[in-house]
Amino acid sequence: MQKSSIHMRTTTTHLNSWRSARALRACTVALIMMGSASASRGVAVEAVQTSLGNFEVSGSQPVGGEGSWDYADYDTAHQRLFVARVGGVLVLDGGTLQPVGSVSALAGTRTHGVTFAPDLGLGLTSNGSDETSTVFNLGTLELVRRITLGHSPDAIVYDPLSRRGVGLDGDDNVAVPFDPVSGSVSPALALPGSPEGAAADGRGHIYVNLSDKNELAEIDTRRWVVAGHWSIGGGCEEPTPLGIDRGAMHLFIGCRSGALAIVDPVKRALITTLPIGKGADAVAYDPQSRLIFVSCYDGTLTVVEEGSPAQYRVLETVKTAPGARTLALDPVRLRVFLPVADLGPQLPKVGSVPGRPAIVPATFRILTVSRSGVSH
């Protein structure tokens, strides 16, 4: 993503998972088996749509304050929502969406992203203007250290195999590995394009969208080299957010041109593309319900179902709000959180910062999308 937009990241598998989708899926199978051949087809379609679809905006929590934001993520272990903003990361209680703390950056610094290293009990941020990553305790939110990366990171990703964070700079076209425990920084890796979203497979590979090339790059985290890059295809233009199904080893690439590209990175092959909204900026995958969520700048959230291997379909498109381009997924309750604010007149470009709409003061809020009729 550009400096003005946010990270997408995939969620990890959690012990406490949302079970109702599985139960309803089982009911769907039972209905198909009980019906006649002619009737079961209609029952199956209706049951799947009822069990997996019917998402809606179920809440809007005012937050206020300075309205800009960037990447967001959800920590299921502590049930907290993290939203990157100017001056650090705002931390909200996942139940009430009330502030419970923050992870501060230097005054005036725009924090672009946040990611988690649960095996280390740490969180990592990407701070753009001061070229640092803030390392903090996930439980207490206390500062552990601030690491100078020497480049201005936008997206950030954690590789569990090497136990390294990686900051991605889309201006310098580099990836910067660093050790959040010792604070040591490895030499930057030159990328063959401008990096946006990234995802680690946990097996020694990080995949990175190259937005200006419409390509995907692979970083080998055992040797810390760029192992290759290739065209995504399928009409994918300006690939930005990136999610991953680590079980099937499929990547979900949100293309701002209005497509979700699904890629097999092992074969380096496009599986399929599906229609989504314009301006995709975040993707999240839930392995329990096997649903993919894509949020777009045009105010839409596309919900995609992962069926049998290599079979995908759009379940529905939820209207959210213009500018609600980023998301964080709570996989336990199967809720999607979208930061947003009302947009005002277009502001001119200033230096390297592109023109963008002004944000109406005191309108910053968090939208919640969940299944209709589901109590949390």
N, C-alpha and C positions, 0 to 999 in steps of 0.2 A: 504494500500500500504506500501511497504517498505520505508525506509527513503529516498531512491533514486528516488522515484516516487511520483505521484501526486494524488490529490483528485478528486473525482468526486462528482459532486453534481448535484442535480436536479435544474432546474430553477423554479422561482415562476411565478404565473399568473400576467400579466401586463395589464394595461388599454389600452395602445396603442398596439394592436396586429396586426400580419400579416394577412391580409384578403384575399389575392389572393388564398391561398390554399382552403379556404371555397368556394370562387366563382367558382373555377375550379372544385371542388368536386360537386357543384350543377350542373354545365354543364355536368359532367359525368352522373349524375342521369337522366338529361333531355335526353341525347343521348340514354341511355338505354331504357327509356320509349317510345321514338319515333321510335326506330328500331324494326324490326321484331324479333321474338323469336330466330331465328337462327342467325341473323346478330348482334343482340344486345350483345351477348356474346363476340364477337370479338371486338366490339366497346367499350364495358365497360373495357376490359382489356387494350386496347390501350390508352383509355382516362385516366385511373388511372395512368398508367405508365408515361404518358406525364405530368399530372398535379402534381403528387407528386414526381416523380423521376427526372432524368436528372441533378443531382448535379455534380459539377466539381470544381476543384481548379481554382478559378477565380482571385486570387491575391497572391503575395508574397512580403511582406514588410520587407526590411532589418531593423534590430534593432541594431545589433552589440554588442560590449561589451562582458563581461563575459557570457559564453554561457549556463550555467546550468539553469534549471528551474524546477518547480514542479507544484502544482495545479494552475488552472486559473479559473476566473469567470468573468461574464459580468454584470455590473450595468446598467440596462435599463433606470432608472430614470435620470441618468447623462450621459448615453451613453459613458461608459468608460470600457475598458478592463483591468483587473487586472491579472498580472502574477507574481507568487511567485518565488523569486530567492535568491541567496546568498546576504545577507545584507538588505533584505526587499522585498517589492512588487513594481514592475514597473507598472505604470499606463499610459495607452495609450488612446488617443482619438478614439472613436469607428468609426468615419468617416474617418479620415486620417491615423490612426494608428501611429501618432506621439506622443512622450512622452509628458505628461502634468503634471507629478509629480511623487512622489513616497511615499511609506510608509516605513520609515526606521526601521531597527532593529539594534541591537548592532553590531559593526564592526565584520565581519567574521561569523556572525550567519546565518545559513541557514533557511530561511522562507519556510515552506512546503506548507501552505495553506492559503486561505482567504475566508471568508464568510461574508454575509451581514445581518444586523438586521435593515431592512428598517423602522420598526415601531419605532425604537429608533434613527434612523438617524446615525447609527454607522456601522463600519466595524470591523471585528475581524481577526487577523492572528494567525497562529500557528508557533512559532519559536522553532526549534528543540533543538539546542545545549545549549541555555541559559534557556530552560524550561519556556518560557513565552508566553503570548498572547499580542499583541499590539492592543489596542483599538483606533480607529481613527474616525474622523468626515467624513462621506461619501461625504459631499458637498465640504469641504475645504481641506480634506486629512490631517488635522492637528492632531497631537498626542493628545489623551485624557488621556490615562494612559497606563502603561505597567504592566500587572498582572503576578505575579509569580505563576505557577501552581504546581511546585514540581515534575513534570514529563515532559518528552520530547514529545510534541505533534507532530503528523504527520498530520492526517486529522483533520478538525474542522467543526463543524456543529452548527447551531443556532436553538433553539427550541422556536417557537413563543408563545406557550402556557405559558411556565414558564418564558420566556424572559431570558433564560440562554444560554450562549455559552457552548460547550462541546468539550474539547480537547481529542484526542484519541492517546494513546501511545501504539504502537505495540511491543515495547520491554518489557515494564512492564505489558502489557495486562490490561490496565485500561482506564476508561473514567472519565474525571475530569470536573464536572460542575462548572461554575463560573458566577457571576453577572457582566456584562460589565459596568453597571452604577455605582455600589458601589465599585466594585473591590474585593468583597468577594469571597472566593473559598470554595466550599463544599468538603466533604471527597470524595476521589477517589472511584469509583465503580470497583471492581474486575470483569473482564470479563473471560469467560471460554475458551478463545483463543485469538489470535492476531488480533486486530481490523484493518480494512482497511477503505473502504468507508462507509459512514453513511448518513441517510436521516431521517428527522423529518416529521411526518404526520400532524402536527398542531393540533392534538387531544390528545396529551399527550403521544406519543410514538416516540422513536428514534430506528430505525433499523440499525444494524451494521453487516457488513460482518466479519466473523472470517476466515481469509485466510488459516490458518494452519489446521483448522478443517473441512473446506468445509461446514461451518454452518452459520446460521443467528441468531443473538441475538436480543432480544427486551428489551429496557430500558423503564420503566414506569417513565415519568418525573413529575408525580404528587407526587409519593412517593420516587422517585430516588432509585429504586431497579431494578435489572435485573429480568424481569418477565419470562424469559425462553429463550431457544435456541434449534434449531433443524437443522437437516441435510437438505441441499438444494436439493440434488438429481439431477437426470437428467444428470449425468456425469460432473457436474460442479466441476472443480478443481481449487484451488487458486482463490476464489472469491475476487475481488478487488474493482472496482467502483460500486456505487449503486445509482440508480435514482428512482424516485417515481412519479406515477400518483395519486395525492391526491383525484381526483374525483372517479375513479374506485377502489382506494386503491389496486393498483398493484405495485410491486417492480420490477425493472429491474437491474439484477445483471450481471456484466461483469466478465466472468470466463476466466482466462488467458489460460486455456486449449483450448479455441476456441469456446465457447458457450455463448449465452445470455440466462440466466435463468429468466423466468418471474414467479413471486411468488405472491400468495395471502397470505399476512401476518396475516390476520384475521383468516383464516382457517388453516394457517401454511401449505399450500399445494403448490406444484409445478404445474403451469398451463401448461407451455410448455417450450421447449428450441429451440433456433434458432442458425444456424451457423454464426460465426463472425470470425475475424482474430485472430491471436495469440498475447498474451500479452496485453489484454484489460486493460486500465488504466483510462478511463473516460467515463461516460454516461450522456447524457442530454435528457430530455423529454420536448417537446413543446405541451401544452394542446390545442392550437388553431389548429395547423395542424395535431396533433395526430401522430407526428413522434418522433422516438427515434434515437439518434445518439450515436454510440459507436466508440471511437478511440482506435487504437491498435498500439503496438510497431512495428509491422511488416510493418507499412506504409499503413494501410487501415482504412477507415471510413465506417462503415456499417450503412445504413439507413433502419430502420424498421418502418412499418406502423402498427398502432393500429387500427383495424377495429371495428366490433361490439364486445360486451363484450367477452373477453377471446379468441379473434381471432387476430392473429398477423402474419405478413409475412415480409420477407426481400424484400425491394424494389430494392436495388442496393448496390454495394460495390465500393466506390470511392478510387482510388489510390492517396495517399497523398505523404508522404516521410518517409523513414525508421527513426524510433525514434519519429515520431509525435504522441506520445501516449496520450497526454492530450488535452482537448478542453474546450472552453467556447462558449455558445450559445447566440446569439442575437435573441430573439424570435420576435422582431418587424420586422426585415428585413429577418428573417430566414436565418441567416448566422452562420457558424461555424468557430471559430478561433482556429488554432492549432499552438502552439509554437514548433519550431524545430531548429536544427542546424546540420551541417554535422558531421558525426561520423568518428573518426580516429581509431588508433590501440587500442586493448583491454588493459586496465590498470589492474594491480593486485589488489587483495583485500588488504585493509589497515585497520587493527583492525576490527571493526564491520561493516565497509563500504564494501559492496560487490564489486567485480571487475566489471568494466563497460568500455564501449568504451570512449576513449578520445574525446573531442569536439574540432573541428577545429576552431581556433580563428577567430573572426569577421564574422562567418557564421550564428549567431543566427538571426532568422527571424520569422515572423508570416504569416502562410498560411491562406487564406480565402477560404472557400468552400461555394458555393451558387448555386442556380439553373442556368443552362445555359440560357443566353439571358435575365436574369433579371437585370435591372439597379438599382443601389443603390444610 
